[in-house]
Amino acid sequence: MKEYEKAGVSISKGDEFVKRIKSLVRSTYSQDNPEATRVLTDIGHFGAFFDIKFPQIKNPVLVSSVDGVGTKLKVAIMMNKHDTIGQDLVNHCVNDILCSGARPLFFLDYLAFGKLNLNTAEDIVRGLSIACRENHCALVGGETAEMPDLYSENDYDISGTIVGIVEKEKIIDGKQIKRGDVLIGLKSNGLHTNGYSLARKVLLQKFKLDEFIAELDSTLGEELLKIHKSYFHSVFPLLENFSLKGISHITGGGIIGNTKRIVPENLKIKIDWNSWNVPEIFRLIQFTGKISDDEMREVFNLGIGMILIVEKSLVDKIREELKTSGEETFVIGEIE
């Protein structure tokens, strides 16, 4: 065994990992992905090449975002289930740039392990590739690090960077929001990727991850690993026919904390907290941890994963379009 490997880092294992995931990465370049032909390099190069000619866009603007999945990773590690975390990450990033009206082009990931487990790493990339295909996004590259002195042997961290594109004249930035505009809430798929530090602290003191909980109709672990939902295929088509004044992705900071980022300072957000049924997982967290309404609203999405701010006259038409896309929506408030 070489000295570097004795120190906890295996170059040969890293090489084997790249070989394993090549087919997964290439699957995101399939013919049904409109961005596939823009990828000019295979993985393994020092940089990823992407053709940026967009003849159909007059003034193209690139939109980028970077994020992680937080301590949801601890649940995946405890359950030894790693094929959904990559989907969480891509969908989260896709939703973030969707808030500007952008569609995704390509995605890059960063994986850091205490000790590289090839099966775990392959499962993570499998999840990344699934979500990239679903969101018509090319997985063009990434980085894998093995850092035994920074992470424990079974721990890992993951982050990702997405780049998308939007026509300059169609950027959604909230500047057109005015008094009387309405907030349409789109149903979330559970916690998505925020609030897990509090959720784990509260729930794991009383329940086990493999314990079936009647209120959830599933085990706790299955509920907590529900995939962060992508709203791309239901919301992006709306941009062709409707003027959306603002879009907010409800992550850490909750409904108010995220939505106020796009609302002009002279206006206020009024939420009717009784306008939708809060999913049972949030009720379980609040009851078990004796958490106040104010803190729940600050930490969690409470069943609303994305919010559209629109003119009152468009509400019914937009909700009907979203219904045909399979979205459950609620009128949850207005701008004052």
Wavefront OBJ file of the C-alpha trace (Angstrom):
o trace
v 0.000 0.000 0.000
v 1.339 3.437 -0.945
v 1.840 6.097 1.709
v -0.951 8.339 0.347
v -3.379 5.443 0.616
v -2.158 4.756 4.145
v -3.050 8.386 4.886
v -6.611 7.655 3.794
v -6.749 8.716 0.135
v -6.973 6.204 -2.714
v -6.186 7.541 -6.201
v -7.006 4.197 -7.819
v -10.442 4.166 -6.195
v -11.068 7.659 -7.517
v -10.157 6.506 -11.021
v -12.496 3.538 -10.679
v -15.309 5.867 -9.612
v -14.928 7.967 -12.759
v -15.155 4.828 -14.883
v -18.294 3.730 -13.061
v -20.212 6.953 -13.509
v -19.362 7.734 -17.136
v -22.487 6.030 -18.462
v -24.657 7.834 -15.884
v -23.245 11.216 -16.842
v -23.582 10.478 -20.564
v -27.234 9.546 -20.022
v -27.930 13.248 -19.420
v -26.787 13.932 -23.009
v -29.662 11.886 -24.471
v -31.519 13.018 -27.566
v -34.620 14.066 -25.605
v -32.501 16.648 -23.780
v -32.432 19.819 -25.923
v -29.116 20.861 -24.352
v -27.354 17.557 -25.110
v -25.692 18.681 -28.327
v -24.193 21.706 -26.561
v -21.889 19.562 -24.404
v -18.547 19.366 -26.216
v -16.453 17.321 -23.779
v -16.745 14.064 -21.876
v -16.085 13.943 -18.128
v -12.443 13.733 -17.103
v -11.182 16.901 -18.753
v -9.896 19.838 -16.683
v -12.963 21.840 -17.648
v -16.371 21.308 -19.232
v -17.083 22.833 -22.660
v -20.609 24.053 -23.429
v -21.691 25.769 -26.647
v -23.450 29.066 -25.792
v -24.902 29.999 -29.177
v -28.587 30.784 -28.641
v -29.926 32.140 -31.939
v -33.512 32.000 -30.658
v -32.678 34.313 -27.736
v -32.095 37.987 -28.514
v -30.359 38.998 -25.277
v -29.355 35.853 -23.390
v -28.550 36.190 -19.684
v -26.913 33.376 -17.732
v -28.369 32.645 -14.299
v -26.364 30.599 -11.793
v -26.895 29.187 -8.324
v -25.047 26.925 -5.892
v -26.485 24.953 -3.008
v -26.351 21.822 -0.876
v -28.916 19.624 0.862
v -27.971 20.330 4.472
v -28.321 17.761 7.219
v -30.803 15.718 5.215
v -27.562 13.913 4.404
v -27.512 12.526 7.940
v -30.839 10.784 7.330
v -29.566 9.279 4.065
v -26.399 8.063 5.798
v -28.317 6.583 8.737
v -30.658 4.755 6.339
v -27.845 3.820 3.942
v -29.973 5.141 1.075
v -28.129 7.514 -1.224
v -29.943 7.431 -4.589
v -32.330 10.313 -3.823
v -29.923 12.913 -2.409
v -28.635 13.799 -5.875
v -32.199 14.375 -7.058
v -32.799 16.663 -4.085
v -29.770 18.724 -4.991
v -30.509 19.174 -8.697
v -34.209 19.921 -8.151
v -33.383 22.467 -5.458
v -31.002 24.308 -7.798
v -33.428 24.129 -10.736
v -36.139 25.721 -8.591
v -33.788 28.495 -7.510
v -33.029 29.722 -11.022
v -36.642 29.146 -12.091
v -37.469 32.013 -9.728
v -35.772 34.318 -12.252
v -37.612 32.763 -15.192
v -34.546 30.763 -16.257
v -34.384 27.254 -17.648
v -31.431 25.039 -16.718
v -28.539 24.355 -19.083
v -25.913 22.404 -17.151
v -25.018 21.220 -13.671
v -21.778 20.436 -11.806
v -21.452 18.620 -8.502
v -18.968 18.448 -5.636
v -18.686 15.337 -3.460
v -16.500 15.121 -0.347
v -16.034 11.858 1.572
v -14.274 10.787 4.725
v -13.563 7.563 2.861
v -14.741 7.059 -0.700
v -17.339 4.303 -0.909
v -17.794 3.475 -4.588
v -21.329 2.136 -4.233
v -22.484 5.152 -2.232
v -20.857 7.589 -4.640
v -22.359 5.813 -7.646
v -25.830 5.963 -6.071
v -25.448 9.699 -5.501
v -24.444 10.323 -9.124
v -27.286 8.085 -10.288
v -29.660 10.454 -8.498
v -27.959 13.474 -10.056
v -28.306 11.984 -13.533
v -31.988 11.107 -13.048
v -32.867 14.655 -12.018
v -30.731 16.208 -14.752
v -32.562 14.145 -17.371
v -35.942 15.031 -15.873
v -35.118 18.747 -15.868
v -33.513 18.732 -19.358
v -30.179 19.654 -17.838
v -26.746 18.295 -18.768
v -24.461 16.957 -16.043
v -21.166 18.238 -17.413
v -18.709 17.553 -14.619
v -17.876 17.521 -10.936
v -15.267 16.973 -8.279
v -14.799 14.136 -5.803
v -12.588 14.572 -2.750
v -11.497 12.119 -0.081
v -10.637 13.911 3.176
v -10.186 11.507 6.096
v -9.096 14.154 8.598
v -12.106 16.372 7.918
v -14.983 13.867 7.710
v -15.578 10.636 9.598
v -15.282 7.458 7.515
v -18.994 7.105 6.699
v -19.785 10.802 6.296
v -19.895 12.831 3.119
v -21.060 16.209 1.882
v -22.473 17.292 -1.447
v -23.074 20.576 -3.223
v -23.927 21.584 -6.747
v -23.775 24.483 -9.159
v -26.349 25.077 -11.858
v -26.240 27.441 -14.832
v -29.364 28.405 -16.729
v -30.496 30.978 -19.263
v -33.227 33.587 -19.607
v -34.095 36.270 -22.150
v -33.045 39.601 -20.615
v -36.448 41.175 -21.250
v -38.176 38.234 -19.538
v -36.218 38.220 -16.275
v -38.531 37.905 -13.268
v -37.199 40.084 -10.452
v -40.261 41.202 -8.476
v -39.975 44.862 -9.482
v -43.470 44.838 -11.011
v -45.170 43.549 -7.859
v -47.795 45.954 -6.522
v -50.534 46.213 -3.925
v -53.409 43.812 -4.543
v -51.329 41.118 -6.265
v -52.109 37.576 -5.162
v -49.885 34.780 -3.864
v -50.519 31.310 -5.303
v -48.897 28.552 -3.282
v -47.814 25.268 -4.892
v -47.893 22.207 -2.681
v -44.570 20.850 -1.431
v -43.481 17.239 -1.108
v -42.666 17.365 2.590
v -39.633 19.080 4.104
v -37.776 19.237 0.767
v -34.226 20.102 1.930
v -34.622 22.547 4.794
v -35.191 22.352 8.525
v -33.606 18.942 8.978
v -31.396 19.922 11.888
v -34.481 20.819 13.927
v -36.570 17.941 12.560
v -33.898 15.365 13.437
v -33.313 16.857 16.887
v -37.019 16.668 17.695
v -38.123 13.460 16.015
v -35.176 11.140 16.561
v -35.448 11.570 20.315
v -38.831 9.829 20.159
v -38.984 7.822 16.915
v -36.710 5.535 14.930
v -36.215 6.033 11.203
v -37.598 2.569 10.394
v -40.625 3.085 12.633
v -44.004 3.168 10.868
v -46.016 6.236 11.869
v -49.725 6.006 11.156
v -50.201 9.764 10.695
v -47.572 9.732 7.942
v -48.700 6.417 6.432
v -45.023 5.536 6.096
v -41.903 5.068 8.142
v -40.278 8.226 9.445
v -37.233 7.634 7.258
v -39.309 7.312 4.091
v -41.060 10.577 4.882
v -37.838 12.436 5.590
v -36.201 11.213 2.382
v -39.038 12.268 0.086
v -37.428 13.922 -2.919
v -37.324 17.701 -3.082
v -39.829 18.505 -5.790
v -38.921 20.250 -9.042
v -41.508 22.754 -10.282
v -39.835 23.318 -13.633
v -42.217 21.380 -15.872
v -45.329 22.964 -14.368
v -44.175 26.564 -13.869
v -41.833 27.253 -16.795
v -44.551 26.716 -19.474
v -46.651 29.406 -17.756
v -44.087 32.015 -18.738
v -45.139 31.787 -22.391
v -48.718 32.872 -21.716
v -48.821 34.689 -18.392
v -47.020 37.536 -16.699
v -45.653 36.198 -13.436
v -44.491 39.151 -11.339
v -42.572 37.115 -8.804
v -41.584 33.546 -7.977
v -40.181 32.417 -4.635
v -38.710 29.028 -3.784
v -39.575 28.206 -0.168
v -36.441 26.874 1.491
v -34.650 27.890 4.713
v -36.376 30.954 6.120
v -39.876 29.779 5.317
v -42.646 31.437 3.345
v -42.130 35.002 4.541
v -38.343 34.852 4.707
v -37.990 33.746 1.099
v -40.836 35.692 -0.481
v -39.844 39.047 1.009
v -36.586 38.777 -0.955
v -38.486 39.610 -4.148
v -41.131 42.032 -2.828
v -40.375 45.786 -3.007
v -39.572 47.270 0.392
v -42.605 49.586 0.445
v -44.968 46.595 0.299
v -45.915 43.861 2.770
v -46.875 40.219 2.465
v -50.141 39.114 4.054
v -50.464 35.336 4.465
v -53.650 33.492 5.373
v -52.087 30.640 7.335
v -55.395 28.756 7.350
v -55.776 28.661 3.552
v -54.203 25.209 3.159
v -53.842 22.042 5.201
v -50.385 21.726 6.727
v -49.003 18.198 6.037
v -48.821 15.782 8.946
v -45.013 15.704 9.097
v -44.961 19.353 10.171
v -47.703 18.793 12.732
v -45.700 15.877 14.123
v -42.563 18.001 14.433
v -44.436 20.855 16.107
v -46.333 18.648 18.567
v -43.342 16.475 19.462
v -40.958 19.381 19.933
v -43.502 21.827 21.400
v -42.453 24.387 18.796
v -44.282 27.705 18.409
v -46.191 28.663 15.267
v -43.778 31.529 14.655
v -40.721 29.276 14.697
v -42.379 26.644 12.502
v -43.208 29.342 9.956
v -39.640 30.639 10.045
v -37.929 27.249 9.629
v -40.156 25.084 7.398
v -42.102 25.374 4.141
v -45.211 23.962 5.915
v -46.501 22.386 2.724
v -45.849 25.241 0.276
v -42.816 24.655 -1.935
v -43.099 27.544 -4.370
v -45.090 30.777 -4.556
v -46.193 32.688 -7.656
v -47.128 36.357 -7.322
v -49.605 37.423 -10.010
v -52.312 39.926 -10.812
v -55.632 39.071 -9.241
v -57.334 38.796 -12.638
v -55.007 35.944 -13.672
v -55.353 33.767 -10.582
v -58.078 31.413 -11.808
v -56.517 30.869 -15.233
v -53.073 30.187 -13.800
v -54.411 27.794 -11.191
v -56.305 25.913 -13.895
v -53.130 25.587 -15.983
v -51.231 24.323 -12.972
v -53.981 21.827 -12.228
v -53.585 20.320 -15.693
v -49.879 19.908 -14.874
v -50.761 17.949 -11.757
v -50.073 20.725 -9.253
v -52.225 21.294 -6.185
v -52.414 25.028 -5.518
v -53.817 27.400 -2.932
v -54.498 31.136 -2.799
v -52.471 31.832 0.321
v -52.235 35.604 0.549
v -51.803 38.984 -1.077
v -49.570 42.011 -1.282
v -50.437 45.023 0.879
l 1 2 3 4 5 6 7 8 9 10 11 12 13 14 15 16 17 18 19 20 21 22 23 24 25 26 27 28 29 30 31 32 33 34 35 36 37 38 39 40 41 42 43 44 45 46 47 48 49 50 51 52 53 54 55 56 57 58 59 60 61 62 63 64 65 66 67 68 69 70 71 72 73 74 75 76 77 78 79 80 81 82 83 84 85 86 87 88 89 90 91 92 93 94 95 96 97 98 99 100 101 102 103 104 105 106 107 108 109 110 111 112 113 114 115 116 117 118 119 120 121 122 123 124 125 126 127 128 129 130 131 132 133 134 135 136 137 138 139 140 141 142 143 144 145 146 147 148 149 150 151 152 153 154 155 156 157 158 159 160 161 162 163 164 165 166 167 168 169 170 171 172 173 174 175 176 177 178 179 180 181 182 183 184 185 186 187 188 189 190 191 192 193 194 195 196 197 198 199 200 201 202 203 204 205 206 207 208 209 210 211 212 213 214 215 216 217 218 219 220 221 222 223 224 225 226 227 228 229 230 231 232 233 234 235 236 237 238 239 240 241 242 243 244 245 246 247 248 249 250 251 252 253 254 255 256 257 258 259 260 261 262 263 264 265 266 267 268 269 270 271 272 273 274 275 276 277 278 279 280 281 282 283 284 285 286 287 288 289 290 291 292 293 294 295 296 297 298 299 300 301 302 303 304 305 306 307 308 309 310 311 312 313 314 315 316 317 318 319 320 321 322 323 324 325 326 327 328 329 330 331 332 333 334 335 336
